């Protein structure tokens, strides 16, 4: 480390020692988080309605409060937005993260009170950095600038005092002094709402800056990096920013993008660290570069519960939940959280899988609503992301974006999966790529393989090439361009796929 980075890093050693004890103090830490949340909530109407106090133990809490999704908490959040006090949190809440986890037309406003922002989101950002520096003692992090790419915010029409926007914009708005000193571009530029103008302004500001780190969603950061190359005329990002050393990424799987990034940043000193930071909270950090799983962070004012996916039903009140210390390896669970942000037994919508239990590490396996099980194949996003990455390596292709939907052949009683893929670098033989992709899916998912056996239930997948920019054009039409927005990878119906296909020239649309 250079001297500046080394001096600042000294302050992190106590914090890292606490993280190192996660594996030994799991139940103790989690029970403490639940008590902290309940202690803070005693004055709220929610706590009074459910008979909650700091003395409420986990089993009592689970009996008194049913698992709920956004629809279950929406009315309380709307009361908070109108300015009502002591609803889900003590006092009032001014800031709300506008959910961008899907491209649904229905907006979700997640409360982000200041205590939750500090104890969870900012602590997560700090811990991600300390873990990176621990793993990379030759870092010069604090001698360079950090390029952050995020969204914007604006007042909520229901109440002029409340504001909403992407979580990334809220983080920028309240960023500590040190973060503002190290960050590029400027706060004013980052919070611009018009995406195209914002991108151009960012490029002009950062092209000649001394950038050493990147933070953002892989898909949108890739757009920015390409614009920087066009603006500067450079061949590689390392020609523009020779001191670039790390990309802190999250929001979507990095697997389909890894080779594209490595082609743009051909540097052995470049590192990639995944984080799991959603509107509802900061949950996990990749603490070991040799492990695919991310370390679940246990002391951020979040109490975790997990519903086995095979037991998840539409009636959430019947859901069987497990505390962290009762989960098993290799199983898919729907994530349920209780937080200082005013969410109680809240089904976040993500599914996770544990890769280790000492300490607890997870991968994001998909979404509770974004998977395909039209033919009993139980296909998850984790399967398709990994299959795309493997097929790309084997064929020399690079994928920019994709979406998948089922295709039913009712007369035959069979079906297939329709894939729409936008390539950064198309394979020489698209049919061969489709075959490799299909084979990789069979290797990764035994249910998919069983349904594909002799085309018994599933026929080979069908692949349609998307022209470059198609997915961005569709997001723009949805008013979802930029920030943390992303295309649903998998859907059990054809809504998203058909909307995208309708944008294709008639001569290229599949028959």
DALIN-V650219 format. One record per residue. N is the residue number from 1. RES is the residue in one letter. SS is DSSP state (a for helix, b for strand, c for the rest). PHI is phi in whole degrees, -180 to 180 (999 if undefined). D_FIRST is the distance of its C-alpha to the first C-alpha in Angstrom with 1 decimal. Layout:
BEGIN
n:N res:RES ss:SS phi:PHI d_first:D_FIRST
n:N res:RES ss:SS phi:PHI d_first:D_FIRST
END
This chain:
BEGIN
n:1 res:X ss:c phi:999 d_first:0.0
n:2 res:X ss:c phi:-73 d_first:3.8
n:3 res:X ss:a phi:-61 d_first:6.4
n:4 res:X ss:a phi:-61 d_first:8.0
n:5 res:X ss:a phi:-64 d_first:6.0
n:6 res:X ss:a phi:-63 d_first:5.6
n:7 res:X ss:a phi:-66 d_first:9.2
n:8 res:X ss:a phi:-69 d_first:10.5
n:9 res:X ss:a phi:-65 d_first:9.3
n:10 res:X ss:a phi:-57 d_first:11.4
n:11 res:X ss:a phi:-71 d_first:14.4
n:12 res:X ss:a phi:-90 d_first:14.1
n:13 res:X ss:a phi:-64 d_first:14.8
n:14 res:X ss:a phi:-65 d_first:18.5
n:15 res:X ss:a phi:-64 d_first:18.8
n:16 res:X ss:a phi:-64 d_first:17.3
n:17 res:X ss:a phi:-68 d_first:19.7
n:18 res:X ss:a phi:-69 d_first:22.5
n:19 res:X ss:a phi:-64 d_first:21.7
n:20 res:X ss:c phi:-64 d_first:21.7
n:21 res:X ss:c phi:-92 d_first:25.3
n:22 res:X ss:a phi:-53 d_first:26.6
n:23 res:X ss:a phi:-66 d_first:28.4
n:24 res:X ss:a phi:-101 d_first:30.3
n:25 res:X ss:c phi:-127 d_first:31.4
n:26 res:X ss:a phi:-60 d_first:32.4
n:27 res:X ss:a phi:-65 d_first:35.9
n:28 res:X ss:a phi:-61 d_first:35.2
n:29 res:X ss:a phi:-66 d_first:32.4
n:30 res:X ss:a phi:-69 d_first:34.5
n:31 res:X ss:a phi:-62 d_first:37.6
n:32 res:X ss:a phi:-63 d_first:35.8
n:33 res:X ss:a phi:-66 d_first:34.7
n:34 res:X ss:a phi:-63 d_first:38.3
n:35 res:X ss:a phi:-64 d_first:39.7
n:36 res:X ss:a phi:-63 d_first:37.3
n:37 res:X ss:a phi:-64 d_first:38.4
n:38 res:X ss:a phi:-66 d_first:42.1
n:39 res:X ss:a phi:-63 d_first:41.9
n:40 res:X ss:a phi:-70 d_first:40.6
n:41 res:X ss:a phi:-93 d_first:43.3
n:42 res:X ss:c phi:-58 d_first:46.4
n:43 res:X ss:c phi:-85 d_first:47.7
n:44 res:X ss:c phi:-82 d_first:47.5
n:45 res:X ss:a phi:-67 d_first:50.6
n:46 res:X ss:a phi:-64 d_first:48.9
n:47 res:X ss:a phi:-64 d_first:48.4
n:48 res:X ss:a phi:-65 d_first:52.0
n:49 res:X ss:a phi:-64 d_first:53.5
n:50 res:X ss:a phi:-103 d_first:51.9
n:51 res:X ss:c phi:65 d_first:52.3
n:52 res:X ss:c phi:-101 d_first:48.7
n:53 res:X ss:c phi:-150 d_first:47.2
n:54 res:X ss:c phi:-62 d_first:44.3
n:55 res:X ss:c phi:-80 d_first:46.6
n:56 res:X ss:c phi:-65 d_first:47.1
n:57 res:X ss:c phi:-87 d_first:45.7
n:58 res:X ss:a phi:-61 d_first:44.3
n:59 res:X ss:a phi:-63 d_first:47.7
n:60 res:X ss:a phi:-64 d_first:49.6
n:61 res:X ss:a phi:-60 d_first:47.0
n:62 res:X ss:a phi:-65 d_first:47.4
n:63 res:X ss:a phi:-75 d_first:51.2
n:64 res:X ss:a phi:-90 d_first:51.4
n:65 res:X ss:c phi:-120 d_first:49.0
n:66 res:X ss:c phi:-81 d_first:49.4
n:67 res:X ss:c phi:-61 d_first:46.6
n:68 res:X ss:b phi:-139 d_first:46.7
n:69 res:X ss:c phi:-102 d_first:45.3
n:70 res:X ss:a phi:-62 d_first:45.0
n:71 res:X ss:a phi:-60 d_first:48.8
n:72 res:X ss:a phi:-72 d_first:49.2
n:73 res:X ss:a phi:-111 d_first:47.0
n:74 res:X ss:a phi:-57 d_first:47.8
n:75 res:X ss:a phi:-62 d_first:50.7
n:76 res:X ss:a phi:-66 d_first:48.7
n:77 res:X ss:a phi:-66 d_first:45.8
n:78 res:X ss:a phi:-65 d_first:48.5
n:79 res:X ss:a phi:-63 d_first:49.9
n:80 res:X ss:a phi:-65 d_first:46.4
n:81 res:X ss:a phi:-61 d_first:46.1
n:82 res:X ss:c phi:-72 d_first:49.5
n:83 res:X ss:c phi:104 d_first:48.1
n:84 res:X ss:c phi:-68 d_first:49.6
n:85 res:X ss:c phi:-92 d_first:47.9
n:86 res:X ss:c phi:53 d_first:47.0
n:87 res:X ss:c phi:-91 d_first:47.5
n:88 res:X ss:c phi:-108 d_first:44.4
n:89 res:X ss:c phi:-132 d_first:42.2
n:90 res:X ss:c phi:-64 d_first:43.1
n:91 res:X ss:c phi:76 d_first:44.1
n:92 res:X ss:c phi:-112 d_first:43.4
n:93 res:X ss:c phi:-125 d_first:40.7
n:94 res:X ss:c phi:-96 d_first:40.1
n:95 res:X ss:b phi:-110 d_first:37.5
n:96 res:X ss:b phi:-134 d_first:38.1
n:97 res:X ss:b phi:-84 d_first:36.0
n:98 res:X ss:b phi:-79 d_first:38.4
n:99 res:X ss:c phi:-61 d_first:37.9
n:100 res:X ss:c phi:-126 d_first:37.0
n:101 res:X ss:c phi:-70 d_first:36.8
n:102 res:X ss:c phi:-137 d_first:39.9
n:103 res:X ss:c phi:-105 d_first:42.1
n:104 res:X ss:c phi:-62 d_first:45.0
n:105 res:X ss:c phi:-69 d_first:47.1
n:106 res:X ss:c phi:-85 d_first:46.9
n:107 res:X ss:c phi:-82 d_first:44.2
n:108 res:X ss:c phi:-117 d_first:42.6
n:109 res:X ss:b phi:-113 d_first:41.3
n:110 res:X ss:b phi:-99 d_first:38.8
n:111 res:X ss:b phi:-60 d_first:38.6
n:112 res:X ss:c phi:-129 d_first:35.1
n:113 res:X ss:c phi:-67 d_first:35.7
n:114 res:X ss:a phi:-60 d_first:33.1
n:115 res:X ss:a phi:-61 d_first:32.5
n:116 res:X ss:a phi:-67 d_first:31.9
n:117 res:X ss:a phi:-61 d_first:29.5
n:118 res:X ss:a phi:-75 d_first:27.4
n:119 res:X ss:a phi:-76 d_first:27.7
n:120 res:X ss:a phi:-116 d_first:27.4
n:121 res:X ss:a phi:-65 d_first:26.0
n:122 res:X ss:a phi:-73 d_first:23.4
n:123 res:X ss:a phi:-63 d_first:22.4
n:124 res:X ss:a phi:-62 d_first:22.1
n:125 res:X ss:a phi:-63 d_first:19.8
n:126 res:X ss:a phi:-65 d_first:17.5
n:127 res:X ss:a phi:-63 d_first:17.7
n:128 res:X ss:a phi:-59 d_first:17.0
n:129 res:X ss:a phi:-69 d_first:13.6
n:130 res:X ss:a phi:-62 d_first:12.8
n:131 res:X ss:a phi:-66 d_first:14.0
n:132 res:X ss:a phi:-62 d_first:12.0
n:133 res:X ss:a phi:-66 d_first:8.6
n:134 res:X ss:a phi:-60 d_first:10.3
n:135 res:X ss:a phi:-81 d_first:11.3
n:136 res:X ss:c phi:-136 d_first:8.3
n:137 res:X ss:c phi:-67 d_first:5.4
n:138 res:X ss:c phi:-95 d_first:4.3
n:139 res:X ss:c phi:-65 d_first:4.9
n:140 res:X ss:c phi:-120 d_first:5.6
n:141 res:X ss:a phi:-53 d_first:8.3
n:142 res:X ss:a phi:-83 d_first:9.5
n:143 res:X ss:a phi:-101 d_first:9.9
n:144 res:X ss:c phi:-129 d_first:12.4
n:145 res:X ss:b phi:-103 d_first:15.6
n:146 res:X ss:b phi:-106 d_first:16.6
n:147 res:X ss:b phi:-87 d_first:20.0
n:148 res:X ss:b phi:-110 d_first:22.3
n:149 res:X ss:c phi:-124 d_first:25.7
n:150 res:X ss:c phi:-148 d_first:28.4
n:151 res:X ss:c phi:-102 d_first:32.1
n:152 res:X ss:c phi:-128 d_first:34.3
n:153 res:X ss:b phi:-141 d_first:36.6
n:154 res:X ss:b phi:-159 d_first:40.1
n:155 res:X ss:b phi:-63 d_first:42.7
n:156 res:X ss:b phi:-86 d_first:44.7
n:157 res:X ss:c phi:-61 d_first:48.4
n:158 res:X ss:c phi:-66 d_first:49.7
n:159 res:X ss:b phi:-159 d_first:48.3
n:160 res:X ss:b phi:-64 d_first:47.1
n:161 res:X ss:b phi:-83 d_first:44.8
n:162 res:X ss:b phi:-93 d_first:42.8
n:163 res:X ss:b phi:-128 d_first:40.2
n:164 res:X ss:b phi:-140 d_first:38.9
n:165 res:X ss:b phi:177 d_first:36.5
n:166 res:X ss:c phi:-57 d_first:33.7
n:167 res:X ss:a phi:-55 d_first:31.3
n:168 res:X ss:a phi:-59 d_first:28.5
n:169 res:X ss:a phi:-70 d_first:30.6
n:170 res:X ss:a phi:-65 d_first:31.1
n:171 res:X ss:a phi:-64 d_first:27.4
n:172 res:X ss:a phi:-66 d_first:26.9
n:173 res:X ss:a phi:-59 d_first:29.9
n:174 res:X ss:c phi:-109 d_first:28.5
n:175 res:X ss:c phi:-60 d_first:24.8
n:176 res:X ss:c phi:-59 d_first:23.2
n:177 res:X ss:a phi:-57 d_first:22.4
n:178 res:X ss:a phi:-61 d_first:18.6
n:179 res:X ss:a phi:-63 d_first:19.2
n:180 res:X ss:a phi:-67 d_first:21.8
n:181 res:X ss:a phi:-68 d_first:19.6
n:182 res:X ss:a phi:-85 d_first:16.9
n:183 res:X ss:b phi:-89 d_first:19.6
n:184 res:X ss:b phi:-132 d_first:21.8
n:185 res:X ss:c phi:-76 d_first:24.7
n:186 res:X ss:c phi:-69 d_first:26.7
n:187 res:X ss:a phi:-59 d_first:28.2
n:188 res:X ss:a phi:-59 d_first:31.6
n:189 res:X ss:a phi:-70 d_first:30.9
n:190 res:X ss:a phi:-60 d_first:29.4
n:191 res:X ss:c phi:-94 d_first:32.5
n:192 res:X ss:c phi:-62 d_first:35.0
n:193 res:X ss:c phi:-93 d_first:37.5
n:194 res:X ss:c phi:-83 d_first:38.8
n:195 res:X ss:a phi:-65 d_first:36.5
n:196 res:X ss:a phi:-63 d_first:37.5
n:197 res:X ss:a phi:-64 d_first:37.2
n:198 res:X ss:a phi:-61 d_first:34.0
n:199 res:X ss:a phi:-61 d_first:32.4
n:200 res:X ss:a phi:-63 d_first:33.5
n:201 res:X ss:a phi:-68 d_first:32.2
n:202 res:X ss:a phi:-60 d_first:28.8
n:203 res:X ss:a phi:-58 d_first:28.7
n:204 res:X ss:a phi:-63 d_first:29.7
n:205 res:X ss:a phi:-77 d_first:27.0
n:206 res:X ss:a phi:-100 d_first:24.0
n:207 res:X ss:c phi:-57 d_first:25.0
n:208 res:X ss:c phi:-113 d_first:23.6
n:209 res:X ss:c phi:-83 d_first:20.7
n:210 res:X ss:c phi:-92 d_first:17.0
n:211 res:X ss:b phi:-84 d_first:16.6
n:212 res:X ss:b phi:-118 d_first:13.4
n:213 res:X ss:b phi:-146 d_first:14.9
n:214 res:X ss:b phi:-124 d_first:18.5
n:215 res:X ss:b phi:-142 d_first:20.5
n:216 res:X ss:b phi:162 d_first:24.2
n:217 res:X ss:c phi:-83 d_first:27.1
n:218 res:X ss:a phi:-53 d_first:26.8
n:219 res:X ss:a phi:-64 d_first:30.3
n:220 res:X ss:a phi:-77 d_first:30.0
n:221 res:X ss:a phi:-63 d_first:26.5
n:222 res:X ss:a phi:-63 d_first:27.9
n:223 res:X ss:a phi:-59 d_first:30.7
n:224 res:X ss:a phi:-64 d_first:28.4
n:225 res:X ss:a phi:-61 d_first:26.4
n:226 res:X ss:a phi:-67 d_first:29.7
n:227 res:X ss:a phi:-66 d_first:30.9
n:228 res:X ss:a phi:-63 d_first:27.9
n:229 res:X ss:a phi:-64 d_first:28.7
n:230 res:X ss:a phi:-65 d_first:32.4
n:231 res:X ss:a phi:-67 d_first:31.7
n:232 res:X ss:a phi:-90 d_first:29.5
n:233 res:X ss:c phi:78 d_first:31.4
n:234 res:X ss:c phi:-78 d_first:28.2
n:235 res:X ss:c phi:-87 d_first:28.5
n:236 res:X ss:c phi:-128 d_first:25.1
n:237 res:X ss:a phi:-65 d_first:22.6
n:238 res:X ss:a phi:-66 d_first:19.9
n:239 res:X ss:a phi:-72 d_first:22.3
n:240 res:X ss:a phi:-85 d_first:22.1
n:241 res:X ss:c phi:-126 d_first:18.4
n:242 res:X ss:c phi:-64 d_first:16.6
n:243 res:X ss:c phi:-95 d_first:13.1
n:244 res:X ss:c phi:-61 d_first:14.4
n:245 res:X ss:c phi:-132 d_first:12.4
n:246 res:X ss:b phi:-155 d_first:14.2
n:247 res:X ss:b phi:-123 d_first:17.8
n:248 res:X ss:b phi:-88 d_first:18.7
n:249 res:X ss:b phi:-125 d_first:22.4
n:250 res:X ss:c phi:-173 d_first:25.6
n:251 res:X ss:c phi:98 d_first:29.3
n:252 res:X ss:c phi:-143 d_first:30.5
n:253 res:X ss:c phi:-63 d_first:29.8
n:254 res:X ss:c phi:-86 d_first:27.2
n:255 res:X ss:a phi:-53 d_first:29.1
n:256 res:X ss:a phi:-67 d_first:31.5
n:257 res:X ss:a phi:-104 d_first:28.9
n:258 res:X ss:a phi:-55 d_first:26.2
n:259 res:X ss:a phi:-68 d_first:27.8
n:260 res:X ss:a phi:-64 d_first:28.4
n:261 res:X ss:a phi:-63 d_first:24.7
n:262 res:X ss:a phi:-65 d_first:23.8
n:263 res:X ss:a phi:-74 d_first:26.5
n:264 res:X ss:a phi:-85 d_first:25.2
n:265 res:X ss:c phi:-125 d_first:21.5
n:266 res:X ss:c phi:-80 d_first:21.8
n:267 res:X ss:c phi:-132 d_first:18.1
n:268 res:X ss:c phi:-71 d_first:16.8
n:269 res:X ss:c phi:-90 d_first:13.3
n:270 res:X ss:c phi:-80 d_first:15.1
n:271 res:X ss:b phi:-124 d_first:15.2
n:272 res:X ss:b phi:-131 d_first:18.0
n:273 res:X ss:b phi:-126 d_first:18.2
n:274 res:X ss:b phi:-86 d_first:21.8
n:275 res:X ss:b phi:-129 d_first:22.9
n:276 res:X ss:b phi:-117 d_first:26.5
n:277 res:X ss:b phi:-127 d_first:27.2
n:278 res:X ss:b phi:-111 d_first:30.8
n:279 res:X ss:c phi:-57 d_first:33.1
n:280 res:X ss:c phi:-82 d_first:34.1
n:281 res:X ss:b phi:166 d_first:30.8
n:282 res:X ss:b phi:-100 d_first:27.3
n:283 res:X ss:b phi:-112 d_first:27.9
n:284 res:X ss:b phi:-154 d_first:25.3
n:285 res:X ss:b phi:-139 d_first:21.7
n:286 res:X ss:c phi:-73 d_first:20.8
n:287 res:X ss:c phi:-91 d_first:18.8
n:288 res:X ss:c phi:-131 d_first:19.0
n:289 res:X ss:c phi:-62 d_first:18.6
n:290 res:X ss:c phi:-92 d_first:21.4
n:291 res:X ss:c phi:-112 d_first:23.7
n:292 res:X ss:c phi:-75 d_first:25.8
n:293 res:X ss:c phi:-75 d_first:26.5
n:294 res:X ss:b phi:-105 d_first:24.7
n:295 res:X ss:b phi:-70 d_first:24.3
n:296 res:X ss:b phi:-73 d_first:27.1
n:297 res:X ss:c phi:-87 d_first:25.9
n:298 res:X ss:c phi:-101 d_first:28.6
n:299 res:X ss:c phi:-130 d_first:28.2
n:300 res:X ss:c phi:-107 d_first:28.3
n:301 res:X ss:c phi:72 d_first:32.0
n:302 res:X ss:b phi:-127 d_first:33.1
n:303 res:X ss:b phi:-107 d_first:35.7
n:304 res:X ss:b phi:-101 d_first:35.9
n:305 res:X ss:b phi:-135 d_first:39.1
n:306 res:X ss:b phi:-142 d_first:39.9
n:307 res:X ss:b phi:-107 d_first:43.2
n:308 res:X ss:b phi:-56 d_first:43.9
n:309 res:X ss:a phi:-59 d_first:44.4
n:310 res:X ss:a phi:-70 d_first:47.8
n:311 res:X ss:a phi:-108 d_first:49.0
n:312 res:X ss:c phi:-76 d_first:47.9
n:313 res:X ss:c phi:-124 d_first:51.1
n:314 res:X ss:c phi:-65 d_first:52.0
n:315 res:X ss:c phi:-84 d_first:53.3
n:316 res:X ss:a phi:-65 d_first:50.0
n:317 res:X ss:a phi:-65 d_first:52.1
n:318 res:X ss:a phi:-96 d_first:52.9
n:319 res:X ss:c phi:-68 d_first:49.3
n:320 res:X ss:c phi:-90 d_first:48.2
n:321 res:X ss:b phi:-110 d_first:44.7
n:322 res:X ss:b phi:-121 d_first:42.5
n:323 res:X ss:b phi:-73 d_first:39.9
n:324 res:X ss:a phi:-55 d_first:36.5
n:325 res:X ss:a phi:-74 d_first:37.4
n:326 res:X ss:a phi:-115 d_first:40.4
n:327 res:X ss:c phi:-78 d_first:38.8
n:328 res:X ss:c phi:-122 d_first:39.0
n:329 res:X ss:c phi:-71 d_first:36.8
n:330 res:X ss:c phi:75 d_first:37.6
n:331 res:X ss:c phi:-102 d_first:39.8
n:332 res:X ss:b phi:-89 d_first:39.6
n:333 res:X ss:b phi:-126 d_first:39.7
n:334 res:X ss:b phi:-81 d_first:40.3
n:335 res:X ss:b phi:-85 d_first:37.7
n:336 res:X ss:b phi:-122 d_first:39.3
n:337 res:X ss:b phi:-131 d_first:37.5
n:338 res:X ss:b phi:-125 d_first:38.4
n:339 res:X ss:b phi:-136 d_first:36.1
n:340 res:X ss:c phi:-68 d_first:35.8
n:341 res:X ss:c phi:-84 d_first:36.5
n:342 res:X ss:c phi:92 d_first:40.1
n:343 res:X ss:c phi:-104 d_first:40.3
n:344 res:X ss:c phi:-122 d_first:42.4
n:345 res:X ss:c phi:49 d_first:42.6
n:346 res:X ss:b phi:-97 d_first:41.6
n:347 res:X ss:b phi:-79 d_first:41.6
n:348 res:X ss:b phi:-74 d_first:38.6
n:349 res:X ss:b phi:106 d_first:39.9
n:350 res:X ss:b phi:-96 d_first:37.0
n:351 res:X ss:b phi:-113 d_first:37.5
n:352 res:X ss:b phi:-129 d_first:34.9
n:353 res:X ss:b phi:-134 d_first:34.9
n:354 res:X ss:b phi:-85 d_first:33.2
n:355 res:X ss:b phi:-100 d_first:31.2
n:356 res:X ss:b phi:-157 d_first:30.6
n:357 res:X ss:b phi:-117 d_first:32.0
n:358 res:X ss:c phi:-147 d_first:29.7
n:359 res:X ss:c phi:-81 d_first:27.6
n:360 res:X ss:b phi:-82 d_first:29.3
n:361 res:X ss:b phi:-121 d_first:27.9
n:362 res:X ss:b phi:-131 d_first:29.8
n:363 res:X ss:b phi:-120 d_first:30.2
n:364 res:X ss:b phi:-86 d_first:32.2
n:365 res:X ss:b phi:-94 d_first:35.4
n:366 res:X ss:b phi:161 d_first:37.3
n:367 res:X ss:b phi:-123 d_first:39.4
n:368 res:X ss:c phi:-64 d_first:42.5
n:369 res:X ss:c phi:-114 d_first:44.5
n:370 res:X ss:c phi:-112 d_first:42.7
n:371 res:X ss:c phi:-154 d_first:43.9
n:372 res:X ss:b phi:-123 d_first:46.9
n:373 res:X ss:c phi:-138 d_first:49.5
n:374 res:X ss:c phi:-70 d_first:52.6
n:375 res:X ss:c phi:-128 d_first:53.8
n:376 res:X ss:c phi:83 d_first:52.2
n:377 res:X ss:c phi:-85 d_first:49.1
n:378 res:X ss:c phi:48 d_first:46.6
n:379 res:X ss:b phi:-84 d_first:44.1
n:380 res:X ss:c phi:-110 d_first:40.7
n:381 res:X ss:a phi:-60 d_first:38.0
n:382 res:X ss:a phi:-59 d_first:35.6
n:383 res:X ss:a phi:-67 d_first:38.3
n:384 res:X ss:a phi:-70 d_first:38.7
n:385 res:X ss:a phi:-62 d_first:35.0
n:386 res:X ss:a phi:-69 d_first:34.4
n:387 res:X ss:a phi:-64 d_first:37.6
n:388 res:X ss:a phi:-60 d_first:36.7
n:389 res:X ss:a phi:-63 d_first:33.4
n:390 res:X ss:a phi:-67 d_first:35.3
n:391 res:X ss:a phi:-64 d_first:38.1
n:392 res:X ss:a phi:-65 d_first:35.9
n:393 res:X ss:a phi:-63 d_first:34.1
n:394 res:X ss:a phi:-76 d_first:37.5
n:395 res:X ss:a phi:-113 d_first:39.2
n:396 res:X ss:c phi:77 d_first:36.5
n:397 res:X ss:c phi:-90 d_first:36.9
n:398 res:X ss:b phi:-132 d_first:34.4
n:399 res:X ss:b phi:-102 d_first:35.5
n:400 res:X ss:b phi:-91 d_first:35.0
n:401 res:X ss:b phi:-160 d_first:37.0
n:402 res:X ss:b phi:-161 d_first:39.9
n:403 res:X ss:b phi:-147 d_first:42.4
n:404 res:X ss:b phi:-136 d_first:44.9
n:405 res:X ss:b phi:-146 d_first:48.3
n:406 res:X ss:b phi:-76 d_first:51.3
n:407 res:X ss:b phi:-129 d_first:54.4
n:408 res:X ss:b phi:-100 d_first:57.7
n:409 res:X ss:b phi:-109 d_first:60.6
n:410 res:X ss:c phi:-64 d_first:63.1
n:411 res:X ss:c phi:-65 d_first:66.1
n:412 res:X ss:c phi:-91 d_first:64.3
n:413 res:X ss:c phi:70 d_first:62.6
n:414 res:X ss:b phi:-130 d_first:59.3
n:415 res:X ss:b phi:-166 d_first:56.3
n:416 res:X ss:b phi:-154 d_first:53.0
n:417 res:X ss:b phi:-108 d_first:49.7
n:418 res:X ss:b phi:-94 d_first:49.4
n:419 res:X ss:b phi:-108 d_first:46.0
n:420 res:X ss:b phi:-115 d_first:45.1
n:421 res:X ss:b phi:-123 d_first:42.0
n:422 res:X ss:b phi:-104 d_first:40.4
n:423 res:X ss:b phi:-95 d_first:38.7
n:424 res:X ss:b phi:-77 d_first:36.0
n:425 res:X ss:b phi:-137 d_first:37.2
n:426 res:X ss:c phi:-71 d_first:40.5
n:427 res:X ss:c phi:-71 d_first:41.5
n:428 res:X ss:c phi:-63 d_first:44.2
n:429 res:X ss:c phi:-126 d_first:46.5
n:430 res:X ss:a phi:-65 d_first:46.3
n:431 res:X ss:a phi:-64 d_first:48.8
n:432 res:X ss:a phi:-66 d_first:46.9
n:433 res:X ss:a phi:-62 d_first:43.7
n:434 res:X ss:a phi:-60 d_first:45.8
n:435 res:X ss:a phi:-68 d_first:47.1
n:436 res:X ss:a phi:-63 d_first:43.7
n:437 res:X ss:a phi:-60 d_first:42.5
n:438 res:X ss:a phi:-62 d_first:45.6
n:439 res:X ss:a phi:-65 d_first:45.0
n:440 res:X ss:a phi:-66 d_first:41.4
n:441 res:X ss:a phi:-63 d_first:42.6
n:442 res:X ss:a phi:-67 d_first:45.2
n:443 res:X ss:a phi:-70 d_first:42.7
n:444 res:X ss:a phi:-87 d_first:40.5
n:445 res:X ss:c phi:-134 d_first:43.3
n:446 res:X ss:a phi:-67 d_first:46.3
n:447 res:X ss:a phi:-68 d_first:48.4
n:448 res:X ss:a phi:-61 d_first:47.9
n:449 res:X ss:a phi:-61 d_first:48.8
n:450 res:X ss:a phi:-64 d_first:52.0
n:451 res:X ss:a phi:-75 d_first:53.1
n:452 res:X ss:a phi:-86 d_first:52.5
n:453 res:X ss:a phi:-58 d_first:54.5
n:454 res:X ss:a phi:51 d_first:57.4
n:455 res:X ss:a phi:55 d_first:56.8
n:456 res:X ss:c phi:-61 d_first:58.5
n:457 res:X ss:c phi:-120 d_first:57.1
n:458 res:X ss:b phi:-111 d_first:54.3
n:459 res:X ss:c phi:-83 d_first:54.8
n:460 res:X ss:c phi:-57 d_first:51.9
n:461 res:X ss:c phi:-62 d_first:49.6
n:462 res:X ss:b phi:-113 d_first:50.5
n:463 res:X ss:b phi:-118 d_first:47.9
n:464 res:X ss:b phi:-114 d_first:48.3
n:465 res:X ss:b phi:-80 d_first:46.1
n:466 res:X ss:b phi:-99 d_first:44.9
n:467 res:X ss:c phi:-64 d_first:44.6
n:468 res:X ss:c phi:-61 d_first:41.2
n:469 res:X ss:c phi:92 d_first:40.7
n:470 res:X ss:a phi:-63 d_first:43.3
n:471 res:X ss:a phi:-67 d_first:41.1
n:472 res:X ss:a phi:-67 d_first:39.7
n:473 res:X ss:a phi:-65 d_first:43.3
n:474 res:X ss:a phi:-66 d_first:44.4
n:475 res:X ss:a phi:-61 d_first:41.6
n:476 res:X ss:a phi:-63 d_first:42.6
n:477 res:X ss:a phi:-62 d_first:46.2
n:478 res:X ss:c phi:-83 d_first:45.2
n:479 res:X ss:c phi:71 d_first:43.4
n:480 res:X ss:c phi:-121 d_first:40.1
n:481 res:X ss:c phi:-78 d_first:38.2
n:482 res:X ss:c phi:88 d_first:34.5
n:483 res:X ss:c phi:63 d_first:32.3
n:484 res:X ss:c phi:-104 d_first:32.1
n:485 res:X ss:c phi:-72 d_first:35.5
n:486 res:X ss:c phi:-152 d_first:36.1
n:487 res:X ss:c phi:-84 d_first:39.1
n:488 res:X ss:c phi:-61 d_first:40.5
n:489 res:X ss:c phi:-70 d_first:39.9
n:490 res:X ss:b phi:-126 d_first:42.9
n:491 res:X ss:b phi:-146 d_first:46.1
n:492 res:X ss:c phi:-77 d_first:49.3
n:493 res:X ss:c phi:-126 d_first:51.3
n:494 res:X ss:c phi:-102 d_first:51.5
n:495 res:X ss:a phi:-57 d_first:50.9
n:496 res:X ss:a phi:-65 d_first:47.5
n:497 res:X ss:a phi:-62 d_first:48.4
n:498 res:X ss:a phi:-65 d_first:51.7
n:499 res:X ss:a phi:-64 d_first:50.3
n:500 res:X ss:a phi:-69 d_first:47.8
n:501 res:X ss:a phi:-64 d_first:50.6
n:502 res:X ss:c phi:-67 d_first:52.8
n:503 res:X ss:c phi:-86 d_first:50.5
n:504 res:X ss:c phi:-74 d_first:51.0
n:505 res:X ss:c phi:-58 d_first:53.6
n:506 res:X ss:c phi:-58 d_first:56.9
n:507 res:X ss:c phi:-74 d_first:56.9
n:508 res:X ss:c phi:-108 d_first:53.6
n:509 res:X ss:c phi:-71 d_first:54.3
n:510 res:X ss:c phi:-65 d_first:54.9
n:511 res:X ss:c phi:-80 d_first:58.5
END
